Amino acid sequence: MTRPPIQLMLVEDNLADVFLLESALDLTGLPVQLTVARDGQDALDQLRDRHAAGCLPPLVLLDLNMPRVNGFEALEMIRADPDLAPLVVVVFTTSNAEMDIRRAYALQANSYVSKPDTLDAFLALIKSLEAYWFGVASLPRSYAPN
């Protein structure tokens, strides 16, 4: 029996980081249907459209430093929107600043992950994300269309 693809949204404006994540996903063979939002506003627009269609992704990887609406602003708007508030949002950033980590958790991020800078490290991270978020953790099933 084949596993249905995992719906995953990456909110990222850096094309190199998008490429690294896509490559790592391909190399791991993890069945993922990845959608990419280029900034926080694009993410909010896509998430609202997907909510209307009844197909929110169970996990969002959110960068912090982006144009238009940054990751902190997007996270705050997601948590303030009753339709989007239950989303699992993992902050996925290059910042290791304690102030950023505290702020992300204060805005109710589900997790904070420092972005790796090599493909091997991305592979290890993808395996960890798969093991935890799609293995151990229980995610809402109500996001999938009926």
MARPA-980667 format. One record per residue (C-alpha): residue number from 1; residue in one letter; x, y, z. Coordinates in Angstrom, 1 decimal, decimal comma. Example, Ala and Ser with C-alpha at 12.3 -4.5 7.8 and 13.67 -1.06 7.14 Angstrom:
MARPA-980667
<voza><resi>1</resi><resn>a</resn><xx>12,3</xx><yy>-4,5</yy><zz>7,8</zz></voza>
<voza><resi>2</resi><resn>s</resn><xx>13,7</xx><yy>-1,1</yy><zz>7,1</zz></voza>
END
This chain:
MARPA-980667
<voza><resi>1</resi><resn>m</resn><xx>0,0</xx><yy>0,0</yy><zz>0,0</zz></voza>
<voza><resi>2</resi><resn>t</resn><xx>1,5</xx><yy>3,3</yy><zz>-1,0</zz></voza>
<voza><resi>3</resi><resn>r</resn><xx>1,3</xx><yy>6,3</yy><zz>1,3</zz></voza>
<voza><resi>4</resi><resn>p</resn><xx>-0,5</xx><yy>9,3</yy><zz>0,1</zz></voza>
<voza><resi>5</resi><resn>p</resn><xx>1,7</xx><yy>12,3</yy><zz>-0,4</zz></voza>
<voza><resi>6</resi><resn>i</resn><xx>2,3</xx><yy>14,6</yy><zz>2,5</zz></voza>
<voza><resi>7</resi><resn>q</resn><xx>1,0</xx><yy>18,1</yy><zz>1,9</zz></voza>
<voza><resi>8</resi><resn>l</resn><xx>3,7</xx><yy>20,6</yy><zz>2,9</zz></voza>
<voza><resi>9</resi><resn>m</resn><xx>3,9</xx><yy>24,3</yy><zz>2,4</zz></voza>
<voza><resi>10</resi><resn>l</resn><xx>7,3</xx><yy>26,1</yy><zz>2,4</zz></voza>
<voza><resi>11</resi><resn>v</resn><xx>7,2</xx><yy>29,8</yy><zz>2,8</zz></voza>
<voza><resi>12</resi><resn>e</resn><xx>10,6</xx><yy>30,9</yy><zz>1,4</zz></voza>
<voza><resi>13</resi><resn>d</resn><xx>11,8</xx><yy>33,8</yy><zz>-0,8</zz></voza>
<voza><resi>14</resi><resn>n</resn><xx>15,4</xx><yy>32,4</yy><zz>-1,3</zz></voza>
<voza><resi>15</resi><resn>l</resn><xx>15,4</xx><yy>30,2</yy><zz>-4,4</zz></voza>
<voza><resi>16</resi><resn>a</resn><xx>18,6</xx><yy>28,4</yy><zz>-3,3</zz></voza>
<voza><resi>17</resi><resn>d</resn><xx>16,9</xx><yy>27,3</yy><zz>-0,1</zz></voza>
<voza><resi>18</resi><resn>v</resn><xx>13,8</xx><yy>26,2</yy><zz>-2,0</zz></voza>
<voza><resi>19</resi><resn>f</resn><xx>16,1</xx><yy>24,2</yy><zz>-4,3</zz></voza>
<voza><resi>20</resi><resn>l</resn><xx>17,9</xx><yy>22,6</yy><zz>-1,4</zz></voza>
<voza><resi>21</resi><resn>l</resn><xx>14,7</xx><yy>21,5</yy><zz>0,3</zz></voza>
<voza><resi>22</resi><resn>e</resn><xx>13,3</xx><yy>20,2</yy><zz>-3,0</zz></voza>
<voza><resi>23</resi><resn>s</resn><xx>16,5</xx><yy>18,3</yy><zz>-3,7</zz></voza>
<voza><resi>24</resi><resn>a</resn><xx>16,5</xx><yy>16,8</yy><zz>-0,1</zz></voza>
<voza><resi>25</resi><resn>l</resn><xx>12,9</xx><yy>15,8</yy><zz>-0,5</zz></voza>
<voza><resi>26</resi><resn>d</resn><xx>13,7</xx><yy>14,1</yy><zz>-3,8</zz></voza>
<voza><resi>27</resi><resn>l</resn><xx>16,7</xx><yy>12,3</yy><zz>-2,4</zz></voza>
<voza><resi>28</resi><resn>t</resn><xx>14,9</xx><yy>11,0</yy><zz>0,6</zz></voza>
<voza><resi>29</resi><resn>g</resn><xx>12,0</xx><yy>9,6</yy><zz>-1,5</zz></voza>
<voza><resi>30</resi><resn>l</resn><xx>9,5</xx><yy>11,0</yy><zz>1,0</zz></voza>
<voza><resi>31</resi><resn>p</resn><xx>6,2</xx><yy>11,3</yy><zz>-0,8</zz></voza>
<voza><resi>32</resi><resn>v</resn><xx>5,6</xx><yy>15,1</yy><zz>-0,4</zz></voza>
<voza><resi>33</resi><resn>q</resn><xx>3,5</xx><yy>17,4</yy><zz>-2,4</zz></voza>
<voza><resi>34</resi><resn>l</resn><xx>5,3</xx><yy>20,7</yy><zz>-1,8</zz></voza>
<voza><resi>35</resi><resn>t</resn><xx>3,8</xx><yy>24,1</yy><zz>-2,4</zz></voza>
<voza><resi>36</resi><resn>v</resn><xx>6,0</xx><yy>27,2</yy><zz>-2,2</zz></voza>
<voza><resi>37</resi><resn>a</resn><xx>4,9</xx><yy>30,7</yy><zz>-1,1</zz></voza>
<voza><resi>38</resi><resn>r</resn><xx>7,4</xx><yy>33,4</yy><zz>-1,9</zz></voza>
<voza><resi>39</resi><resn>d</resn><xx>6,6</xx><yy>35,6</yy><zz>1,2</zz></voza>
<voza><resi>40</resi><resn>g</resn><xx>4,2</xx><yy>35,9</yy><zz>4,1</zz></voza>
<voza><resi>41</resi><resn>q</resn><xx>1,5</xx><yy>37,6</yy><zz>2,0</zz></voza>
<voza><resi>42</resi><resn>d</resn><xx>1,7</xx><yy>34,9</yy><zz>-0,7</zz></voza>
<voza><resi>43</resi><resn>a</resn><xx>1,4</xx><yy>32,3</yy><zz>2,1</zz></voza>
<voza><resi>44</resi><resn>l</resn><xx>-1,6</xx><yy>33,9</yy><zz>3,7</zz></voza>
<voza><resi>45</resi><resn>d</resn><xx>-3,3</xx><yy>34,2</yy><zz>0,3</zz></voza>
<voza><resi>46</resi><resn>q</resn><xx>-2,6</xx><yy>30,6</yy><zz>-0,6</zz></voza>
<voza><resi>47</resi><resn>l</resn><xx>-3,7</xx><yy>29,3</yy><zz>2,8</zz></voza>
<voza><resi>48</resi><resn>r</resn><xx>-7,0</xx><yy>31,2</yy><zz>2,7</zz></voza>
<voza><resi>49</resi><resn>d</resn><xx>-7,6</xx><yy>29,8</yy><zz>-0,8</zz></voza>
<voza><resi>50</resi><resn>r</resn><xx>-6,8</xx><yy>26,3</yy><zz>0,4</zz></voza>
<voza><resi>51</resi><resn>h</resn><xx>-9,0</xx><yy>26,7</yy><zz>3,4</zz></voza>
<voza><resi>52</resi><resn>a</resn><xx>-11,9</xx><yy>27,7</yy><zz>1,1</zz></voza>
<voza><resi>53</resi><resn>a</resn><xx>-11,1</xx><yy>24,6</yy><zz>-0,9</zz></voza>
<voza><resi>54</resi><resn>g</resn><xx>-10,9</xx><yy>22,4</yy><zz>2,2</zz></voza>
<voza><resi>55</resi><resn>c</resn><xx>-7,3</xx><yy>21,3</yy><zz>1,7</zz></voza>
<voza><resi>56</resi><resn>l</resn><xx>-5,0</xx><yy>23,1</yy><zz>4,2</zz></voza>
<voza><resi>57</resi><resn>p</resn><xx>-1,5</xx><yy>21,6</yy><zz>4,5</zz></voza>
<voza><resi>58</resi><resn>p</resn><xx>-0,9</xx><yy>19,8</yy><zz>7,8</zz></voza>
<voza><resi>59</resi><resn>l</resn><xx>2,5</xx><yy>21,5</yy><zz>8,1</zz></voza>
<voza><resi>60</resi><resn>v</resn><xx>3,9</xx><yy>24,9</yy><zz>7,1</zz></voza>
<voza><resi>61</resi><resn>l</resn><xx>7,7</xx><yy>25,6</yy><zz>7,1</zz></voza>
<voza><resi>62</resi><resn>l</resn><xx>8,0</xx><yy>29,4</yy><zz>7,6</zz></voza>
<voza><resi>63</resi><resn>d</resn><xx>11,0</xx><yy>31,5</yy><zz>6,9</zz></voza>
<voza><resi>64</resi><resn>l</resn><xx>11,3</xx><yy>34,7</yy><zz>8,9</zz></voza>
<voza><resi>65</resi><resn>n</resn><xx>13,2</xx><yy>37,2</yy><zz>6,7</zz></voza>
<voza><resi>66</resi><resn>m</resn><xx>11,1</xx><yy>37,9</yy><zz>3,7</zz></voza>
<voza><resi>67</resi><resn>p</resn><xx>9,8</xx><yy>40,9</yy><zz>1,8</zz></voza>
<voza><resi>68</resi><resn>r</resn><xx>6,2</xx><yy>42,3</yy><zz>2,1</zz></voza>
<voza><resi>69</resi><resn>v</resn><xx>5,0</xx><yy>40,3</yy><zz>5,0</zz></voza>
<voza><resi>70</resi><resn>n</resn><xx>7,8</xx><yy>38,7</yy><zz>7,0</zz></voza>
<voza><resi>71</resi><resn>g</resn><xx>7,6</xx><yy>35,4</yy><zz>8,9</zz></voza>
<voza><resi>72</resi><resn>f</resn><xx>6,7</xx><yy>37,0</yy><zz>12,3</zz></voza>
<voza><resi>73</resi><resn>e</resn><xx>3,9</xx><yy>39,1</yy><zz>10,7</zz></voza>
<voza><resi>74</resi><resn>a</resn><xx>2,6</xx><yy>36,0</yy><zz>8,8</zz></voza>
<voza><resi>75</resi><resn>l</resn><xx>2,7</xx><yy>33,9</yy><zz>12,0</zz></voza>
<voza><resi>76</resi><resn>e</resn><xx>0,8</xx><yy>36,6</yy><zz>13,9</zz></voza>
<voza><resi>77</resi><resn>m</resn><xx>-1,9</xx><yy>36,8</yy><zz>11,2</zz></voza>
<voza><resi>78</resi><resn>i</resn><xx>-2,2</xx><yy>33,0</yy><zz>10,9</zz></voza>
<voza><resi>79</resi><resn>r</resn><xx>-2,8</xx><yy>32,7</yy><zz>14,7</zz></voza>
<voza><resi>80</resi><resn>a</resn><xx>-5,3</xx><yy>35,6</yy><zz>14,6</zz></voza>
<voza><resi>81</resi><resn>d</resn><xx>-7,3</xx><yy>34,0</yy><zz>11,8</zz></voza>
<voza><resi>82</resi><resn>p</resn><xx>-9,8</xx><yy>31,4</yy><zz>13,3</zz></voza>
<voza><resi>83</resi><resn>d</resn><xx>-9,6</xx><yy>29,4</yy><zz>10,0</zz></voza>
<voza><resi>84</resi><resn>l</resn><xx>-5,8</xx><yy>29,2</yy><zz>10,0</zz></voza>
<voza><resi>85</resi><resn>a</resn><xx>-5,0</xx><yy>29,3</yy><zz>13,7</zz></voza>
<voza><resi>86</resi><resn>p</resn><xx>-4,8</xx><yy>25,5</yy><zz>14,2</zz></voza>
<voza><resi>87</resi><resn>l</resn><xx>-2,2</xx><yy>25,1</yy><zz>11,5</zz></voza>
<voza><resi>88</resi><resn>v</resn><xx>1,1</xx><yy>23,5</yy><zz>12,5</zz></voza>
<voza><resi>89</resi><resn>v</resn><xx>3,8</xx><yy>26,2</yy><zz>11,7</zz></voza>
<voza><resi>90</resi><resn>v</resn><xx>7,4</xx><yy>25,4</yy><zz>12,1</zz></voza>
<voza><resi>91</resi><resn>v</resn><xx>9,7</xx><yy>28,4</yy><zz>11,8</zz></voza>
<voza><resi>92</resi><resn>f</resn><xx>12,5</xx><yy>27,5</yy><zz>9,4</zz></voza>
<voza><resi>93</resi><resn>t</resn><xx>15,2</xx><yy>30,2</yy><zz>9,4</zz></voza>
<voza><resi>94</resi><resn>t</resn><xx>18,9</xx><yy>30,9</yy><zz>9,3</zz></voza>
<voza><resi>95</resi><resn>s</resn><xx>18,6</xx><yy>32,9</yy><zz>12,5</zz></voza>
<voza><resi>96</resi><resn>n</resn><xx>19,8</xx><yy>31,4</yy><zz>15,7</zz></voza>
<voza><resi>97</resi><resn>a</resn><xx>19,2</xx><yy>34,6</yy><zz>17,7</zz></voza>
<voza><resi>98</resi><resn>e</resn><xx>17,6</xx><yy>34,0</yy><zz>21,0</zz></voza>
<voza><resi>99</resi><resn>m</resn><xx>15,4</xx><yy>37,0</yy><zz>20,5</zz></voza>
<voza><resi>100</resi><resn>d</resn><xx>13,9</xx><yy>35,5</yy><zz>17,3</zz></voza>
<voza><resi>101</resi><resn>i</resn><xx>13,4</xx><yy>32,1</yy><zz>19,0</zz></voza>
<voza><resi>102</resi><resn>r</resn><xx>11,6</xx><yy>33,7</yy><zz>21,9</zz></voza>
<voza><resi>103</resi><resn>r</resn><xx>9,4</xx><yy>35,9</yy><zz>19,6</zz></voza>
<voza><resi>104</resi><resn>a</resn><xx>8,5</xx><yy>32,9</yy><zz>17,4</zz></voza>
<voza><resi>105</resi><resn>y</resn><xx>7,3</xx><yy>30,9</yy><zz>20,4</zz></voza>
<voza><resi>106</resi><resn>a</resn><xx>5,5</xx><yy>33,9</yy><zz>21,8</zz></voza>
<voza><resi>107</resi><resn>l</resn><xx>3,6</xx><yy>34,1</yy><zz>18,5</zz></voza>
<voza><resi>108</resi><resn>q</resn><xx>2,8</xx><yy>30,4</yy><zz>19,0</zz></voza>
<voza><resi>109</resi><resn>a</resn><xx>5,1</xx><yy>28,7</yy><zz>16,5</zz></voza>
<voza><resi>110</resi><resn>n</resn><xx>4,9</xx><yy>25,0</yy><zz>16,9</zz></voza>
<voza><resi>111</resi><resn>s</resn><xx>8,6</xx><yy>24,6</yy><zz>16,6</zz></voza>
<voza><resi>112</resi><resn>y</resn><xx>11,7</xx><yy>26,6</yy><zz>15,6</zz></voza>
<voza><resi>113</resi><resn>v</resn><xx>14,3</xx><yy>25,0</yy><zz>13,4</zz></voza>
<voza><resi>114</resi><resn>s</resn><xx>17,6</xx><yy>26,5</yy><zz>12,2</zz></voza>
<voza><resi>115</resi><resn>k</resn><xx>18,0</xx><yy>26,1</yy><zz>8,4</zz></voza>
<voza><resi>116</resi><resn>p</resn><xx>20,9</xx><yy>23,9</yy><zz>7,4</zz></voza>
<voza><resi>117</resi><resn>d</resn><xx>23,4</xx><yy>25,2</yy><zz>4,9</zz></voza>
<voza><resi>118</resi><resn>t</resn><xx>24,5</xx><yy>22,0</yy><zz>3,1</zz></voza>
<voza><resi>119</resi><resn>l</resn><xx>22,5</xx><yy>19,3</yy><zz>1,2</zz></voza>
<voza><resi>120</resi><resn>d</resn><xx>23,6</xx><yy>16,6</yy><zz>3,7</zz></voza>
<voza><resi>121</resi><resn>a</resn><xx>22,3</xx><yy>18,7</yy><zz>6,6</zz></voza>
<voza><resi>122</resi><resn>f</resn><xx>19,1</xx><yy>19,3</yy><zz>4,7</zz></voza>
<voza><resi>123</resi><resn>l</resn><xx>18,8</xx><yy>15,5</yy><zz>4,2</zz></voza>
<voza><resi>124</resi><resn>a</resn><xx>19,2</xx><yy>14,9</yy><zz>7,9</zz></voza>
<voza><resi>125</resi><resn>l</resn><xx>16,7</xx><yy>17,6</yy><zz>8,7</zz></voza>
<voza><resi>126</resi><resn>i</resn><xx>14,1</xx><yy>16,1</yy><zz>6,3</zz></voza>
<voza><resi>127</resi><resn>k</resn><xx>14,5</xx><yy>12,7</yy><zz>7,9</zz></voza>
<voza><resi>128</resi><resn>s</resn><xx>14,0</xx><yy>14,3</yy><zz>11,4</zz></voza>
<voza><resi>129</resi><resn>l</resn><xx>10,9</xx><yy>16,2</yy><zz>10,2</zz></voza>
<voza><resi>130</resi><resn>e</resn><xx>9,5</xx><yy>13,1</yy><zz>8,7</zz></voza>
<voza><resi>131</resi><resn>a</resn><xx>10,2</xx><yy>11,1</yy><zz>11,8</zz></voza>
<voza><resi>132</resi><resn>y</resn><xx>8,6</xx><yy>13,6</yy><zz>14,2</zz></voza>
<voza><resi>133</resi><resn>w</resn><xx>5,9</xx><yy>15,5</yy><zz>12,3</zz></voza>
<voza><resi>134</resi><resn>f</resn><xx>4,7</xx><yy>12,6</yy><zz>10,1</zz></voza>
<voza><resi>135</resi><resn>g</resn><xx>5,7</xx><yy>9,7</yy><zz>12,3</zz></voza>
<voza><resi>136</resi><resn>v</resn><xx>5,3</xx><yy>10,5</yy><zz>16,0</zz></voza>
<voza><resi>137</resi><resn>a</resn><xx>3,1</xx><yy>13,6</yy><zz>16,1</zz></voza>
<voza><resi>138</resi><resn>s</resn><xx>-0,6</xx><yy>13,5</yy><zz>15,4</zz></voza>
<voza><resi>139</resi><resn>l</resn><xx>-1,6</xx><yy>16,1</yy><zz>12,9</zz></voza>
<voza><resi>140</resi><resn>p</resn><xx>-5,2</xx><yy>17,2</yy><zz>12,2</zz></voza>
<voza><resi>141</resi><resn>r</resn><xx>-6,9</xx><yy>15,2</yy><zz>9,5</zz></voza>
<voza><resi>142</resi><resn>s</resn><xx>-9,6</xx><yy>17,7</yy><zz>9,0</zz></voza>
<voza><resi>143</resi><resn>y</resn><xx>-7,5</xx><yy>19,7</yy><zz>6,6</zz></voza>
<voza><resi>144</resi><resn>a</resn><xx>-7,9</xx><yy>17,1</yy><zz>3,8</zz></voza>
<voza><resi>145</resi><resn>p</resn><xx>-10,9</xx><yy>17,4</yy><zz>1,6</zz></voza>
<voza><resi>146</resi><resn>n</resn><xx>-13,6</xx><yy>14,9</yy><zz>2,2</zz></voza>
END
